[in-house]
Amino acid sequence: MHARKFPHTNVENKTTQEIWEELELTFIRPRNVTFDRYLLLTRKQQRGETMEQFHSALRSLAEHCQLAHLEDELLRDIFTANMIDHEIQKELLKTTLTPEKALESAVSIELGIRSQLAIHSKQLADPHQNAFVGREETISEISSARFRGSNRTTTPRGPYRGNNRPTFNNSRNTPHNCRNCGQTWDINHKAKCQAIGQTCRRCNKPNHFAKVCR
């Protein structure tokens, strides 16, 4: 086994800095910049990793990549391309943001989403406040369901439509005339109304007589 040979250095004529640099060249293995850049370019956001943590990890990898003045912009692009949340990604891709603004926007949107999820989780924990207990739904799905519910209208069933519905008030004992046939209205009148199935001779519309046509 041969002993390792080291370059001869005349320390008497060299400064401390020059000696240190020669020692580094001798004992420290040079980094593989291509491999360092590969690690940076392929680094993707992990599950449970916040935007700030992900960006910080990219910054650490970039230290050895010798990117010079392009470092901030390349970090912004890799950060945007490799994040998990596609909704945040779409927001960042709408326009060219500065590296600082891209990180600020991503963190801000992420905090808003986390706040919504916290509120949603609290609602799911109380079965008396939320009708969606036990279902793994996103906030958008629940919001859509509530929106549909708030805009739902009740369509009257049966043969009566529009202005042809019989009139009645809160007192079932007070008689009124049926708006379809003109006869006295009572609680059992609907089943025996003679206008149901008939065509008005005046307007040719169904389920009422001409004498009560409007």
Secondary structure, DSSP 8 states (H G I E B T S, - for coil): ----------GGGS-HHHHHHHHHHHHS----HHHHHHHHHT----TT--HHHHHHHHHHHHTTS--GGGHHHHHHHHHHHT-S-HHHHHHHTSS---HHHHHHHHHHHHHHHHHHHHHHHHHHH-TTT-TTTT----HHHHHHHHHHHHT------SS--GGGS----S-TTS-EE-TTT-SEE-TTHHHH-TTTT-B-TTT--BSS-GGG--
